[in-house]
Amino acid sequence: MLPGYITLYRDEDGLIHLYFFQGLTDDNRTYYNKLDLPNDKYKYKVIVNNDNSYEYIFENKHIKSMSCNLVSYNNKVLNKILTIKK
């Protein structure tokens, strides 16, 4: 198993990034489902990295925290509150 990972950070240009790796189970399935972010609250673009992780880059530079529900392949829900570290 390779655990999933999610974090929120600010880059050197002040843009907010949400980095998300879904993780893998022992039988090579993704551990967490894809994120379902609302398009109407924040505008963002998505980059899919070579390791199949996702990077959401937001236009709003004033985001300080975000909460999300990570839903696993077996429908368990993990509520995460992400904050920008200074």
N, C-alpha and C positions, 0 to 999 in steps of 0.2 A: 504494500500500500504506500502511496505517495500522498501525503496530506494536502488538502486544499489550502489556499492562502489568499487573503484579501487585505489591502491596506490603502490608505488615503494619504497623499503627500503633495507638497507644493514644489514645483521645479524652480530653477534659477530665474525663469522669466515670470514667476508668480502664478503660473497656471496650475490648477488643481488636477491631479491625476488619481484615478481609482484603478488600482492594479488588482486583477483577479485571476487566480489559477484554480481551476475546478478540482484538481486532485485526481488520483486514480485509485481504483480498488485493486485488490489482488488479482482479479480476473480481467484487468485492463479496461474497466468501464470508468467513465467520469464519476467522481464521487458527488460533486454538487452540480445541480442544474445550472444552466446559463442564467445570468442576472436579467431581471425584467425591470429596466429603469424607465420611468415615465419620461416621455419626450417633451411634455408640456411644462415641467417644472424648471429644468435646466437644459440648455443646449450643450451638446457635446459631440465629439467625434470618437469613433472606436477604431483602435488598432489591434489586429490579431497578430501576436508575436509568433516566432518560429516554434516555440514550445506549446502552442495552442493556448497561451494565456491571453487575457484581454486587458487592454489599457483604454480606459475611458478618460478623455481629456475635456474638461469643462471650460466653457467660455467665461463663466462667472468666477472671478478671482477672489471673491469674498466668502466662499464656502469655508466654514470652520469645522463642521462635523456632518456626519451622515449616518443614518441607520439603515440596515438592510436585513432581510431574512434570507439566510442561505438554506436552500432546500436540498437535502441529500437524495441520492438515488432511491433510498427506501422511505422517502417522504418525511424524514425527521427534519424539524425546523430549528435552526440556530439563529437567534437574533443577535446581530453584531452592531455595536455603536462604534463608528470610526471617527477619530479626531485627528486634526492636523497637529503634529508635534512641532514645537517651536525650536 
